[in-house]
């Protein structure tokens, strides 16, 4: 059986002075002293020896037990205790100083954790976003007030429920972020789904965030309809106003008696203007129909370098330089991407031609394994970036205003994006991002 620490200290304290004590007793009892003196001194030596051992035992055991109680209190979350005798000029005092400092640090950390948890609970309860956390068994472990209203049940009824039973099993799989339309007991609408993972006690947990987009999408739809109606009214009025005016003028001309000598020439010119404006209106409506009836892409393997060089060879208004990037293959509808790149390169050529510059096309792949293709021009840059993707907005005399809008629709239909920005050295850059097959 292993001896206790305090007993080992006591044993060492007993053995240490033992030779001196034994020598003193031998001299005492072999010397010419009275029996009374011998007994008295022997008793005094024994009591002093025993008292010293007891005091030493207390000096060893009491500080250790004090430190043990201090550490136990810290382990259980009681940071109010402090050890006495914390002095920097004493070995035990230095230990007490460090234990007291540890208690102060842990108390401040717990206070910060409590405040952070209170802030998190406050934020969770106030945000208009449903937040739910599931464990690795797909059991609900955390839910905020918005999620309670969404599911139509209290937190006590929800915690521990299975995701399948709650109708959220599909939300734990699939790509994110994504838009979902799902009826919930508390409400219905369109939701943006985001998902993440975190660790709790070494086990993976799943975090679901559902944002109600119904109001936002309705507002965006309303604004889109307002912009569309404004454009349609503007374009239709541009054609109908002169047609209406000419129709009235020609009706008055035909009603005059006698007619003027050049009435036939005026009639031909008026009818020509009516035909011209009608054809313009017809082209506008055809462009609108094309914009709203983009077919679903039919993806097939497409080698980026072949695609870029094929489109670059079609541009004759300005020289096009191809800075070849890595050999990348994407899954895409080649016809639609041809139209997209033709529109972008055509815009770059229109901007570059007056100054006699060059259009540059290059590409690479980013850290997320997406294709990044850019088209740089040497033109004056973008003067009004807010209207770049507004349908039928154009700064070209003969432009239709749908090229960039159609190009962005094609990019987004392929799971990518299209952005335009001014370059620091002058000119504009069109940046196309597409997923790599």
ABEGO torsion letter per residue (X at the ends): XBBBAAAAAAAAAAAAAAAAAAAAAAAAAABBBBAAAAAAAAAAAAAAAAAAAAAAAAAAAAAAAAAAAAAAAAAAGBAABBBBGBBAABAAAAAAAAAAAAAAAAAAAAAAAAAAAAAAAAAAAABABBBBBBBAAGBBABBBAAAAAAAGBBAAAABGBBAAAAGAAAAABEBOBBBBBBBBAABBEBBBBBBBBBBBGGBBBBBBBBBBAAAAAAAAAAAAAAAAAAAAAAAAAAAAAAAAAAAAAAAAAAABOBBBAAAAAAAAAAAAAAAAAAAAAAAAAAAAAAAAABBBBBBBBBBAAAAAAAAAAABAABBBBBBBBBBBBBBBBAAAAAAAAAAAAAAAAAAAAAAGBBBBBBBBBBAAGBBBBBBBBABAEBABAAAAABBGBBABAABAGAAAAAAAAAAAAAGBBBBBBBBAAEEBBBBBBBBBX
